[in-house]
Amino acid sequence: MTTTYSPLVVWHDVECGRYSADLALWLELAARERGPILDVGAGTGRVALTLARAGHDVTALDREPELLEALTARAAGVRVATVVADADDFSLDRRFGLVIVPMQTVQLLPGRAGFLAAARCALLRGGLLALAITAALEDFGELEGDLPAPDVATLGGWRFASQPTAVRALPGATRIERVRRASGPDGELSEEDDVIELAHLTPAELEAEGAAAGFTPEPGRTIPATGEHVGSQVVLLRA
């Protein structure tokens, strides 16, 4: 792809950047809980910048420095601290009143015990951990006929389209397959496959794991489905 744009940032924005159904809940929790906020898997700042613009003290954690660099470049008038670290093994020198994990990020982790221990240490006494998960998706195999509409963005004359092509049930996980296509103003074309696997996880299972890590589960919340995105259950764990 003969473009100066970071593919990592572009595809993150295409596939995640326009989702907004969860923002009201994160803003509600941020207003209710005391202390600063840690956004885990913050990416380019979809949630972190929304919270910072609402006046909250926010730290964004992600394993990809390029994504956090894009977040910082977009901050424009607000400050968000950034930390490059793996979610399943991090240690910070400050404590938070609220730790949020949006968009099924916890289901992408190779193991949750390390993350829960790290999050427990990062929270103030009585702080809240909030994690969005989705139940196992229906197995569609290869998607046939009318495919779901692709996620699309344009940038500098380029068109970027991420098209879901298959949803497969695996033992313990759901595999989501996409094809990413980029077309440039001079006819340049590129295409690549992308795959993610979301671990099967129910609210009850995550609450039990949280209790084993020293949290007290509280009644969870629901983020409704939209025309483009599945709904989520938000598990709430009190430190």
C-alpha positions, -999 to 999 in steps of 0.1 A, spaced: 0 0 0 18 31 -12 5 55 15 20 73 44 -9 61 67 -2 35 93 -22 4 83 -25 -6 120 -42 28 128 -63 29 97 -78 -6 101 -83 0 138 -103 31 130 -122 14 102 -133 -15 123 -137 1 157 -136 38 155 -172 46 147 -188 24 173 -206 46 199 -234 24 214 -213 19 246 -202 55 252 -232 65 273 -225 37 298 -188 45 301 -197 82 307 -223 72 333 -198 50 352 -171 76 350 -194 102 365 -205 78 393 -171 64 404 -144 83 422 -108 87 411 -91 85 377 -100 61 349 -79 35 332 -90 25 297 -76 -10 288 -72 -17 251 -77 20 244 -65 19 207 -67 53 191 -88 68 218 -125 62 209 -135 59 246 -105 75 264 -109 108 244 -146 109 250 -141 106 287 -113 131 288 -134 157 269 -161 152 295 -136 163 321 -123 130 335 -87 121 343 -79 92 319 -50 69 313 -51 48 281 -33 15 280 -26 -5 248 1 -29 236 5 -10 203 25 22 205 13 33 171 -23 34 182 -15 54 213 6 78 192 -25 84 171 -46 89 203 -21 116 215 -22 133 181 -60 135 183 -62 148 219 -65 185 208 -71 204 240 -74 175 264 -47 154 281 -47 116 282 -18 98 297 -7 67 277 9 34 287 23 8 263 17 -25 280 1 -59 276 -33 -61 293 -26 -95 308 6 -83 326 9 -46 336 19 -27 367 13 11 371 25 36 396 -9 51 402 -43 38 413 -77 42 396 -113 45 407 -125 29 375 -109 4 351 -129 -2 319 -124 -28 292 -146 -20 262 -154 -40 230 -148 -76 241 -111 -68 246 -110 -92 276 -121 -121 253 -90 -115 231 -66 -121 259 -47 -155 260 -55 -158 297 -76 -137 321 -60 -145 355 -30 -122 349 -52 -94 337 -76 -97 367 -47 -97 391 -32 -66 374 -65 -48 374 -70 -56 411 -37 -40 419 -44 -10 397 -77 -1 415 -82 20 445 -99 3 475 -136 1 465 -128 9 428 -148 -7 399 -137 -29 371 -161 -29 341 -157 -54 312 -178 -57 281 -182 -92 267 -204 -108 241 -218 -144 242 -207 -170 217 -218 -158 183 -239 -180 160 -218 -201 137 -225 -189 101 -195 -206 85 -188 -190 52 -212 -161 48 -232 -165 16 -256 -144 -4 -258 -108 8 -228 -103 30 -230 -78 59 -221 -43 48 -184 -37 51 -169 -11 75 -156 16 52 -135 48 56 -118 71 31 -86 89 38 -64 110 15 -81 96 -16 -78 60 -4 -109 38 3 -106 12 30 -132 -15 34 -132 -43 59 -157 -71 49 -168 -99 73 -167 -132 54 -171 -159 80 -181 -166 116 -170 -200 129 -176 -217 162 -144 -233 175 -139 -253 207 -139 -225 233 -139 -196 209 -156 -179 180 -135 -171 149 -144 -140 129 -128 -137 95 -126 -106 74 -110 -94 42 -95 -60 42 -93 -41 8 -76 -8 1 -80 11 -32 -60 42 -40 -66 72 -61 -42 60 -88 -57 25 -90 -35 9 -64 -52 -21 -48 -43 -42 -19 -61 -71 -1 -53 -90 30 -71 -114 53 -77 -108 90 -88 -132 117 -97 -127 154 -109 -152 179 -131 -143 208 -130 -167 238 -164 -181 248 -172 -164 281 -205 -158 300 -211 -131 326 -214 -158 353 -180 -173 343 -163 -139 344 -179 -130 377 -166 -163 392 -131 -156 379 -134 -121 393 -145 -134 427 -115 -158 427 -92 -128 421 -107 -109 450 -135 -89 434 -171 -87 445 -195 -90 415 -222 -64 412 -253 -64 389 -242 -61 354 -254 -38 326 -264 -43 289 -253 -25 258 -279 -31 231 -271 -43 196 -271 -19 167 -276 -25 130 -238 -30 126 -227 -45 160 -238 -72 183 -249 -63 219 -227 -67 249 -231 -76 285 -210 -55 309 -197 -73 340 -191 -51 370 -165 -62 396 -159 -42 428 -124 -42 443 
